[in-house]
Amino acid sequence: MSKYYPEIAELRSAIEESVQRKMKAPSDFEFLAGVVWERVRETISPTTLKRLWGYIDGADKTRNSTLNILSKFVGYNDWDDFLLMLENKSDVQSSFILTDKLESSSLTIGSKIEISWQPNRHCLLEFLGNNRFTVLSSAHSKLKTTDTFDCAFFLEGQPLYIDNLVQDGNPPVSFVAGTKGGVTLKLLS
């Protein structure tokens, strides 16, 4: 299984919680390898652990035998048992959005929107038509005055995902604002 899958991220998180330690330095991986041996009497190398955490480059796939050992380490019979727990977990990772939504298709050319997000980011946007906006003013944001981007809708209290952001004539990129608390918005005209 790819080490980038969310299931692997959940396992890494469970391991760090179990040992009350973040895996950030070579000594952390040495420590974890030792604790795994003490707890489940299975050998796992610090190098394997470093690869799993992305601390060093290496194989993108993780062996099932490694996942079984680490699942046992955090209290499950094996990797399949850990996956079953994730399936039954009440932590919902998706849901319907029941917040105010401002659709770009409802705007007229020249409409202005003020957006802000934590900690102190503010932008004034002007609608150009066809889901396209330009930044009229910006404070404390990576978005700059005269930038242009595409956005189909704005959701109050949710992150703002924009596409085809053009800055200083560079190739278009995607951008997200308000990842930790969403954006607030105000239609000015």
Rosetta blueprint (number, residue, H / E / L):
1 M L
2 S E
3 K L
4 Y L
5 Y L
6 P H
7 E H
8 I H
9 A H
10 E H
11 L H
12 R H
13 S H
14 A H
15 I H
16 E H
17 E H
18 S H
19 V H
20 Q L
21 R L
22 K L
23 M L
24 K L
25 A L
26 P H
27 S H
28 D H
29 F H
30 E H
31 F H
32 L H
33 A H
34 G H
35 V H
36 V H
37 W H
38 E H
39 R H
40 V H
41 R L
42 E L
43 T L
44 I L
45 S L
46 P H
47 T H
48 T H
49 L H
50 K H
51 R H
52 L H
53 W H
54 G L
55 Y L
56 I L
57 D L
58 G L
59 A L
60 D L
61 K E
62 T L
63 R L
64 N H
65 S H
66 T H
67 L H
68 N H
69 I H
70 L H
71 S H
72 K H
73 F H
74 V L
75 G L
76 Y L
77 N L
78 D L
79 W H
80 D H
81 D H
82 F H
83 L H
84 L H
85 M H
86 L H
87 E H
88 N H
89 K L
90 S L
91 D L
92 V L
93 Q L
94 S L
95 S L
96 F L
97 I L
98 L L
99 T L
100 D L
101 K E
102 L E
103 E E
104 S H
105 S H
106 S H
107 L L
108 T L
109 I L
110 G L
111 S L
112 K E
113 I E
114 E E
115 I E
116 S E
117 W E
118 Q L
119 P L
120 N L
121 R E
122 H E
123 C E
124 L E
125 L E
126 E E
127 F E
128 L E
129 G E
130 N L
131 N L
132 R E
133 F E
134 T E
135 V E
136 L E
137 S E
138 S E
139 A E
140 H L
141 S L
142 K L
143 L L
144 K L
145 T L
146 T L
147 D L
148 T E
149 F E
150 D E
151 C L
152 A L
153 F E
154 F E
155 L E
156 E E
157 G L
158 Q L
159 P L
160 L E
161 Y E
162 I E
163 D E
164 N E
165 L E
166 V E
167 Q L
168 D L
169 G L
170 N L
171 P L
172 P L
173 V E
174 S E
175 F E
176 V E
177 A E
178 G L
179 T L
180 K L
181 G L
182 G L
183 V E
184 T E
185 L E
186 K E
187 L E
188 L L
189 S L
